[in-house]
Amino acid sequence: MKFKTLALTSAVALGLAATATAADKQIRFDGFPDFDSSLKVLLPDFEKESGIKVDYLMNNHGDHHTKLTTNLATGSGAGDVIVVDVEKIGPFVASGGLVNLSEQYGADKYQERFAPYAWAQGKGSDGDVYGIPVDLGPGVMYYRTDIFEKAGIDVEEAIKDWDSYIAAGEKLKEQNVQLIASAADVAQAIIFTTVPEGEGLYFDMDGKPVVTSERFVHAFTVAKEIRDKGLDGRILAWSNEWYEGFRNGTFATQLSGAWLLGHLNNWIAPDTAGMWGVENLPDGIYGSWGGSFLSIPTQSSNQDEAWQLIEYMTTDRDVQLKHFETIAAFPANTTTYDDDLFQEEVAFLGGQKARLVFAEVAQNIKPVQPAKGDHVARSIILENALMEVLDEGKDIETALKEAERLIQRRTRNM
């Protein structure tokens, strides 16, 4: 009897010790703004329910991904949960530094809850999932309603096609207002949203570059016409001049993802509340403009706790809605789309029920499979070849053929 009592006491002590260990567990979340604004709202309940303490480390978008590239290559320094932009998910998965969430946690059981195109982007070539979508970037056009009204522009007419969009830009120019910050954004919109079936963004299914195709020629041609007519401000995104342009009405439209609403409202241009509206992208195109995934590096020593946080942030309907409400990060979880929140007016957008626009776009986006060479091709196309055409007047077909050769050379051993 005495032995049994002693054994029971030991078991209780071990149980309490295990509970205390779980309660004391600490993990780190690595991301970029505006995730910190969302985490401040979401983490208190998670920490209370799970007993897991979450610290977070934020770097700007570029520095965050540069750091992660090094972390995954060296096998150290990454957080337990990492945010990965859609443009980086392909190469990060291919690096072998992320946990196979299908194999380790049965992540595939959640597939039906997510936008199909986003779920496909988080998969590796083996068909398993390495990144769970946390938010989407339905592509839309933000526009200054006051400036459009003053210039006598009907927004529905302006987005009918690219010729109509350029015609609107010519009217805006008469008012000393630029159509868009950079013509490069128009090229990006066309490249990202008009992908033929059987192709990726920059490669076909056999891994061959498709950057000399009609899609890229068309994208470069429209962007060059905007530049040649003096309709853009030649302003780079995420620059101080870009922020000031939103605040001062230097340009009247911006093609972007739904997530831009959170940035405009929270810190870029809060004083312009009520002056903006949102519409579909011109020319009847639907596409993704950004989006984020949550992954676990294989180097993490707290993988089970990291998975608990990922499940909480992505599969819980209420949490996804709170994330959306806080920073306008559009939910990847499609079970949220019938919520009353989508019917609410958005004050920053003049009372428009903009979330219905976002949802309509998200439900019309077709899956595009990422490739491990996407980040290399993107840099060569959008940062080099396109800039040579817009800034230096280089011939479009020549620029694209040279880009194709460079992409082939740089991705040969990937």
PAGUBA-604860 format. One record per residue (C-alpha): x, y, z. Coordinates in nm, 3 decimals, always signed. Layout:
<pts>
<pt <X Y Z>>
...
</pts>
This chain:
<pts>
<pt <+0.000 +0.000 +0.000>>
<pt <+0.284 +0.232 +0.092>>
<pt <+0.454 +0.154 -0.243>>
<pt <+0.136 +0.238 -0.437>>
<pt <+0.102 +0.571 -0.255>>
<pt <+0.463 +0.655 -0.330>>
<pt <+0.419 +0.564 -0.696>>
<pt <+0.104 +0.773 -0.720>>
<pt <+0.277 +1.071 -0.557>>
<pt <+0.566 +1.038 -0.803>>
<pt <+0.327 +1.022 -1.098>>
<pt <+0.143 +1.334 -0.983>>
<pt <+0.474 +1.513 -0.936>>
<pt <+0.584 +1.413 -1.285>>
<pt <+0.251 +1.530 -1.428>>
<pt <+0.282 +1.866 -1.256>>
<pt <+0.639 +1.898 -1.379>>
<pt <+0.526 +1.824 -1.735>>
<pt <+0.249 +2.082 -1.705>>
<pt <+0.491 +2.338 -1.570>>
<pt <+0.731 +2.267 -1.856>>
<pt <+0.452 +2.315 -2.112>>
<pt <+0.344 +2.637 -1.944>>
<pt <+0.700 +2.763 -1.951>>
<pt <+0.750 +2.677 -2.319>>
<pt <+0.860 +2.973 -2.526>>
<pt <+0.870 +3.005 -2.904>>
<pt <+0.958 +3.281 -3.149>>
<pt <+0.762 +3.409 -3.445>>
<pt <+0.968 +3.574 -3.724>>
<pt <+0.779 +3.806 -3.959>>
<pt <+0.746 +4.152 -4.105>>
<pt <+0.511 +4.446 -4.042>>
<pt <+0.213 +4.465 -4.013>>
<pt <+0.209 +4.118 -3.855>>
<pt <+0.315 +4.270 -3.523>>
<pt <-0.008 +4.474 -3.509>>
<pt <-0.206 +4.153 -3.555>>
<pt <-0.002 +3.948 -3.307>>
<pt <-0.063 +4.204 -3.033>>
<pt <-0.433 +4.125 -3.070>>
<pt <-0.414 +3.749 -3.132>>
<pt <-0.143 +3.624 -2.896>>
<pt <-0.294 +3.695 -2.550>>
<pt <-0.571 +3.438 -2.603>>
<pt <-0.334 +3.185 -2.759>>
<pt <-0.086 +3.215 -2.473>>
<pt <-0.366 +3.181 -2.218>>
<pt <-0.518 +2.875 -2.388>>
<pt <-0.194 +2.694 -2.471>>
<pt <+0.045 +2.798 -2.198>>
<pt <+0.298 +2.875 -2.473>>
<pt <+0.472 +3.212 -2.459>>
<pt <+0.534 +3.370 -2.799>>
<pt <+0.797 +3.633 -2.867>>
<pt <+0.814 +3.788 -3.210>>
<pt <+1.089 +3.938 -3.420>>
<pt <+0.994 +4.178 -3.700>>
<pt <+1.216 +4.296 -3.984>>
<pt <+1.111 +4.484 -4.296>>
<pt <+0.990 +4.258 -4.576>>
<pt <+1.319 +4.239 -4.769>>
<pt <+1.550 +4.203 -4.468>>
<pt <+1.324 +3.937 -4.317>>
<pt <+1.349 +3.713 -4.623>>
<pt <+1.722 +3.778 -4.668>>
<pt <+1.778 +3.673 -4.307>>
<pt <+1.564 +3.362 -4.351>>
<pt <+1.757 +3.262 -4.662>>
<pt <+2.075 +3.262 -4.455>>
<pt <+1.907 +3.093 -4.157>>
<pt <+1.774 +2.806 -4.367>>
<pt <+2.106 +2.763 -4.548>>
<pt <+2.310 +2.751 -4.226>>
<pt <+2.057 +2.560 -4.016>>
<pt <+2.042 +2.814 -3.735>>
<pt <+1.900 +3.150 -3.632>>
<pt <+1.540 +3.118 -3.756>>
<pt <+1.233 +3.149 -3.537>>
<pt <+1.008 +2.853 -3.460>>
<pt <+0.730 +2.991 -3.681>>
<pt <+0.825 +3.195 -3.986>>
<pt <+0.619 +3.404 -4.226>>
<pt <+0.706 +3.340 -4.590>>
<pt <+0.585 +3.560 -4.874>>
<pt <+0.430 +3.384 -5.170>>
<pt <+0.724 +3.487 -5.389>>
<pt <+0.964 +3.304 -5.158>>
<pt <+0.765 +2.995 -5.067>>
<pt <+0.883 +2.799 -5.375>>
<pt <+1.257 +2.842 -5.320>>
<pt <+1.226 +2.806 -4.941>>
<pt <+1.041 +2.475 -4.979>>
<pt <+1.299 +2.358 -5.233>>
<pt <+1.581 +2.443 -4.990>>
<pt <+1.480 +2.149 -4.770>>
<pt <+1.484 +2.364 -4.457>>
<pt <+1.111 +2.348 -4.379>>
<pt <+0.915 +2.084 -4.189>>
<pt <+0.688 +1.859 -4.398>>
<pt <+0.356 +1.952 -4.239>>
<pt <+0.161 +1.681 -4.423>>
<pt <+0.386 +1.407 -4.296>>
<pt <+0.443 +1.534 -3.944>>
<pt <+0.106 +1.686 -3.855>>
<pt <-0.145 +1.561 -4.111>>
<pt <-0.194 +1.914 -4.244>>
<pt <-0.384 +1.786 -4.550>>
<pt <-0.694 +1.737 -4.335>>
<pt <-0.739 +2.115 -4.349>>
<pt <-0.713 +2.150 -4.728>>
<pt <-1.086 +2.209 -4.785>>
<pt <-1.079 +2.517 -4.562>>
<pt <-0.841 +2.712 -4.783>>
<pt <-0.845 +2.886 -5.119>>
<pt <-0.729 +2.614 -5.363>>
<pt <-0.473 +2.832 -5.539>>
<pt <-0.307 +2.930 -5.210>>
<pt <-0.303 +2.573 -5.077>>
<pt <-0.131 +2.459 -5.397>>
<pt <+0.138 +2.727 -5.355>>
<pt <+0.239 +2.591 -5.015>>
<pt <+0.319 +2.246 -5.154>>
<pt <+0.651 +2.097 -5.254>>
<pt <+0.723 +1.896 -5.568>>
<pt <+0.641 +1.583 -5.364>>
<pt <+0.281 +1.705 -5.323>>
<pt <+0.318 +1.756 -4.948>>
<pt <+0.249 +2.082 -4.764>>
<pt <+0.532 +2.291 -4.620>>
<pt <+0.353 +2.623 -4.573>>
<pt <-0.002 +2.691 -4.455>>
<pt <-0.163 +3.002 -4.612>>
<pt <-0.239 +3.264 -4.347>>
<pt <-0.357 +3.545 -4.573>>
<pt <-0.416 +3.613 -4.941>>
<pt <-0.353 +3.908 -5.167>>
<pt <-0.653 +3.941 -5.399>>
<pt <-0.538 +4.187 -5.667>>
<pt <-0.739 +4.510 -5.675>>
<pt <-0.712 +4.874 -5.781>>
<pt <-0.720 +5.140 -5.511>>
<pt <-0.820 +5.481 -5.644>>
<pt <-0.876 +5.834 -5.516>>
<pt <-1.249 +5.893 -5.547>>
<pt <-1.215 +6.269 -5.501>>
<pt <-0.957 +6.302 -5.779>>
<pt <-1.155 +6.080 -6.016>>
<pt <-1.466 +6.290 -5.954>>
<pt <-1.282 +6.615 -6.015>>
<pt <-1.138 +6.482 -6.342>>
<pt <-1.479 +6.355 -6.451>>
<pt <-1.368 +5.992 -6.471>>
<pt <-1.611 +5.702 -6.432>>
<pt <-1.416 +5.428 -6.254>>
<pt <-1.613 +5.148 -6.424>>
<pt <-1.517 +5.292 -6.762>>
<pt <-1.155 +5.337 -6.651>>
<pt <-1.109 +4.969 -6.563>>
<pt <-1.285 +4.832 -6.874>>
<pt <-0.952 +4.755 -7.042>>
<pt <-0.596 +4.887 -7.052>>
<pt <-0.676 +5.142 -7.322>>
<pt <-0.951 +5.285 -7.098>>
<pt <-0.713 +5.288 -6.803>>
<pt <-0.455 +5.482 -7.006>>
<pt <-0.726 +5.721 -7.130>>
<pt <-0.815 +5.790 -6.765>>
<pt <-0.447 +5.860 -6.704>>
<pt <-0.446 +6.121 -6.979>>
<pt <-0.740 +6.299 -6.815>>
<pt <-0.563 +6.286 -6.479>>
<pt <-0.250 +6.434 -6.636>>
<pt <-0.457 +6.740 -6.728>>
<pt <-0.519 +6.780 -6.354>>
<pt <-0.143 +6.744 -6.282>>
<pt <-0.200 +6.404 -6.121>>
<pt <-0.016 +6.084 -6.216>>
<pt <-0.217 +5.774 -6.305>>
<pt <+0.000 +5.541 -6.094>>
<pt <+0.322 +5.552 -5.894>>
<pt <+0.511 +5.325 -6.135>>
<pt <+0.424 +5.176 -6.474>>
<pt <+0.611 +4.867 -6.357>>
<pt <+0.313 +4.779 -6.135>>
<pt <+0.096 +4.746 -6.446>>
<pt <+0.343 +4.506 -6.605>>
<pt <+0.351 +4.303 -6.284>>
<pt <-0.030 +4.288 -6.273>>
<pt <-0.051 +4.152 -6.627>>
<pt <+0.230 +3.900 -6.575>>
<pt <+0.083 +3.770 -6.249>>
<pt <-0.283 +3.753 -6.353>>
<pt <-0.288 +3.623 -6.710>>
<pt <-0.096 +3.296 -6.666>>
<pt <-0.215 +3.036 -6.921>>
<pt <-0.310 +2.691 -6.797>>
<pt <-0.006 +2.467 -6.779>>
<pt <+0.237 +2.750 -6.706>>
<pt <+0.384 +2.896 -6.391>>
<pt <+0.467 +3.263 -6.346>>
<pt <+0.799 +3.238 -6.530>>
<pt <+0.843 +2.870 -6.624>>
<pt <+0.644 +2.597 -6.797>>
<pt <+0.583 +2.261 -6.633>>
<pt <+0.916 +2.131 -6.770>>
<pt <+1.107 +2.413 -6.604>>
<pt <+1.174 +2.609 -6.923>>
<pt <+1.142 +2.991 -6.908>>
<pt <+0.835 +3.137 -7.079>>
<pt <+0.942 +3.500 -7.048>>
<pt <+0.948 +3.571 -7.423>>
<pt <+0.580 +3.473 -7.458>>
<pt <+0.298 +3.707 -7.556>>
<pt <+0.205 +3.756 -7.189>>
<pt <+0.536 +3.924 -7.113>>
<pt <+0.545 +4.121 -7.441>>
<pt <+0.196 +4.254 -7.368>>
<pt <+0.284 +4.344 -7.008>>
<pt <+0.596 +4.533 -7.111>>
<pt <+0.413 +4.706 -7.399>>
<pt <+0.132 +4.844 -7.181>>
<pt <+0.376 +4.959 -6.914>>
<pt <+0.596 +5.128 -7.175>>
<pt <+0.298 +5.316 -7.319>>
<pt <+0.215 +5.450 -6.973>>
<pt <+0.577 +5.556 -6.921>>
<pt <+0.614 +5.709 -7.269>>
<pt <+0.298 +5.918 -7.220>>
<pt <+0.428 +6.049 -6.889>>
<pt <+0.142 +5.901 -6.690>>
<pt <+0.338 +5.745 -6.402>>
<pt <+0.544 +5.904 -6.128>>
<pt <+0.850 +5.675 -6.163>>
<pt <+0.812 +5.614 -5.789>>
<pt <+0.932 +5.289 -5.635>>
<pt <+0.705 +5.104 -5.394>>
<pt <+0.793 +5.122 -5.024>>
<pt <+0.995 +5.440 -5.070>>
<pt <+0.936 +5.763 -4.878>>
<pt <+0.824 +5.922 -5.206>>
<pt <+0.565 +5.644 -5.242>>
<pt <+0.427 +5.708 -4.894>>
<pt <+0.410 +6.081 -4.964>>
<pt <+0.234 +6.015 -5.293>>
<pt <-0.050 +5.841 -5.110>>
<pt <-0.073 +6.123 -4.858>>
<pt <-0.059 +6.407 -5.110>>
<pt <-0.257 +6.264 -5.401>>
<pt <+0.046 +6.264 -5.633>>
<pt <-0.100 +5.960 -5.809>>
<pt <-0.463 +5.852 -5.830>>
<pt <-0.448 +5.471 -5.853>>
<pt <-0.244 +5.187 -5.713>>
<pt <-0.264 +4.825 -5.823>>
<pt <-0.195 +4.605 -5.524>>
<pt <-0.328 +4.338 -5.291>>
<pt <-0.617 +4.372 -5.050>>
<pt <-0.357 +4.397 -4.773>>
<pt <-0.260 +4.751 -4.882>>
<pt <-0.575 +4.876 -4.708>>
<pt <-0.426 +4.792 -4.369>>
<pt <-0.103 +4.978 -4.443>>
<pt <-0.284 +5.286 -4.579>>
<pt <-0.522 +5.299 -4.285>>
<pt <-0.277 +5.212 -4.008>>
<pt <+0.034 +5.410 -4.095>>
<pt <+0.096 +5.520 -4.455>>
<pt <-0.189 +5.766 -4.509>>
<pt <-0.449 +5.755 -4.228>>
<pt <-0.536 +6.123 -4.287>>
<pt <-0.675 +6.035 -4.632>>
<pt <-0.954 +5.824 -4.484>>
<pt <-1.274 +5.853 -4.689>>
<pt <-1.092 +5.963 -5.005>>
<pt <-1.030 +5.612 -5.141>>
<pt <-1.229 +5.342 -5.313>>
<pt <-1.139 +4.996 -5.440>>
<pt <-1.226 +4.822 -5.766>>
<pt <-1.130 +4.514 -5.965>>
<pt <-0.810 +4.527 -6.165>>
<pt <-0.841 +4.673 -6.516>>
<pt <-0.914 +4.454 -6.818>>
<pt <-1.128 +4.206 -6.623>>
<pt <-0.829 +4.020 -6.483>>
<pt <-0.823 +3.828 -6.156>>
<pt <-0.506 +3.745 -5.974>>
<pt <-0.309 +3.721 -5.657>>
<pt <-0.094 +4.012 -5.543>>
<pt <+0.101 +3.877 -5.253>>
<pt <-0.006 +3.650 -4.971>>
<pt <+0.173 +3.488 -4.680>>
<pt <+0.240 +3.140 -4.545>>
<pt <+0.338 +3.009 -4.202>>
<pt <+0.609 +2.744 -4.191>>
<pt <+0.828 +2.569 -3.935>>
<pt <+1.204 +2.548 -3.999>>
<pt <+1.347 +2.200 -3.946>>
<pt <+1.604 +2.362 -3.716>>
<pt <+1.331 +2.451 -3.463>>
<pt <+1.348 +2.262 -3.133>>
<pt <+0.986 +2.355 -3.056>>
<pt <+0.809 +2.218 -3.362>>
<pt <+0.499 +2.086 -3.184>>
<pt <+0.439 +2.419 -3.013>>
<pt <+0.503 +2.600 -3.342>>
<pt <+0.240 +2.384 -3.510>>
<pt <-0.010 +2.474 -3.237>>
<pt <+0.038 +2.843 -3.320>>
<pt <+0.006 +2.781 -3.694>>
<pt <-0.317 +2.586 -3.642>>
<pt <-0.451 +2.864 -3.423>>
<pt <-0.371 +3.140 -3.673>>
<pt <-0.490 +2.964 -3.987>>
<pt <-0.761 +2.707 -3.912>>
<pt <-0.957 +2.899 -3.649>>
<pt <-1.230 +3.098 -3.824>>
<pt <-1.257 +3.368 -3.556>>
<pt <-0.881 +3.421 -3.544>>
<pt <-0.863 +3.457 -3.922>>
<pt <-1.140 +3.718 -3.908>>
<pt <-0.964 +3.909 -3.629>>
<pt <-0.641 +3.906 -3.833>>
<pt <-0.841 +4.046 -4.127>>
<pt <-1.016 +4.310 -3.920>>
<pt <-0.692 +4.427 -3.759>>
<pt <-0.456 +4.464 -4.057>>
<pt <-0.681 +4.392 -4.360>>
<pt <-0.488 +4.070 -4.424>>
<pt <-0.746 +3.889 -4.635>>
<pt <-0.828 +3.543 -4.492>>
<pt <-0.685 +3.240 -4.665>>
<pt <-0.949 +3.036 -4.481>>
<pt <-1.255 +3.040 -4.707>>
<pt <-1.493 +2.933 -4.427>>
<pt <-1.485 +3.297 -4.315>>
<pt <-1.637 +3.440 -4.633>>
<pt <-1.998 +3.420 -4.519>>
<pt <-1.931 +3.619 -4.203>>
<pt <-2.119 +3.943 -4.138>>
<pt <-1.783 +4.124 -4.135>>
<pt <-1.779 +4.109 -4.515>>
<pt <-2.102 +4.307 -4.529>>
<pt <-1.968 +4.588 -4.312>>
<pt <-1.881 +4.926 -4.461>>
<pt <-1.512 +5.018 -4.455>>
<pt <-1.479 +5.375 -4.327>>
<pt <-1.136 +5.432 -4.483>>
<pt <-1.286 +5.350 -4.823>>
<pt <-1.573 +5.596 -4.788>>
<pt <-1.814 +5.337 -4.649>>
<pt <-1.767 +5.094 -4.938>>
<pt <-1.834 +4.726 -4.868>>
<pt <-1.488 +4.653 -5.001>>
<pt <-1.447 +4.310 -4.844>>
<pt <-1.707 +4.177 -5.086>>
<pt <-1.482 +4.292 -5.372>>
<pt <-1.183 +4.116 -5.213>>
<pt <-1.382 +3.794 -5.168>>
<pt <-1.507 +3.797 -5.526>>
<pt <-1.151 +3.832 -5.654>>
<pt <-1.017 +3.562 -5.421>>
<pt <-1.278 +3.314 -5.539>>
<pt <-1.188 +3.372 -5.906>>
<pt <-0.812 +3.326 -5.882>>
<pt <-0.675 +3.017 -6.054>>
<pt <-0.390 +2.816 -5.901>>
<pt <-0.039 +2.891 -6.027>>
<pt <+0.225 +2.643 -5.913>>
<pt <+0.538 +2.814 -5.781>>
<pt <+0.879 +2.708 -5.914>>
<pt <+1.209 +2.707 -5.729>>
<pt <+1.356 +2.952 -5.981>>
<pt <+1.075 +3.208 -5.948>>
<pt <+1.272 +3.446 -5.727>>
<pt <+1.563 +3.448 -5.973>>
<pt <+1.336 +3.505 -6.274>>
<pt <+1.136 +3.775 -6.094>>
<pt <+1.451 +3.973 -6.022>>
<pt <+1.576 +3.943 -6.380>>
<pt <+1.239 +4.032 -6.536>>
<pt <+1.091 +4.296 -6.307>>
<pt <+1.405 +4.454 -6.166>>
<pt <+1.636 +4.434 -6.467>>
<pt <+1.470 +4.376 -6.806>>
<pt <+1.159 +4.585 -6.735>>
<pt <+1.362 +4.873 -6.598>>
<pt <+1.587 +4.865 -6.906>>
<pt <+1.277 +4.900 -7.124>>
<pt <+1.111 +5.172 -6.915>>
<pt <+1.415 +5.375 -6.813>>
<pt <+1.654 +5.321 -7.102>>
<pt <+1.422 +5.263 -7.398>>
<pt <+1.554 +4.914 -7.469>>
<pt <+1.363 +4.713 -7.729>>
<pt <+1.111 +4.486 -7.556>>
<pt <+1.179 +4.165 -7.749>>
<pt <+1.555 +4.212 -7.714>>
<pt <+1.525 +4.269 -7.339>>
<pt <+1.311 +3.959 -7.293>>
<pt <+1.537 +3.735 -7.503>>
<pt <+1.840 +3.848 -7.302>>
<pt <+1.644 +3.789 -6.980>>
<pt <+1.554 +3.437 -7.094>>
<pt <+1.919 +3.351 -7.153>>
<pt <+2.017 +3.491 -6.813>>
<pt <+1.740 +3.297 -6.636>>
<pt <+1.846 +2.976 -6.805>>
<pt <+2.206 +3.030 -6.697>>
<pt <+2.124 +3.119 -6.336>>
<pt <+1.874 +2.838 -6.280>>
<pt <+2.063 +2.563 -6.462>>
<pt <+2.184 +2.393 -6.144>>
<pt <+1.884 +2.461 -5.921>>
</pts>
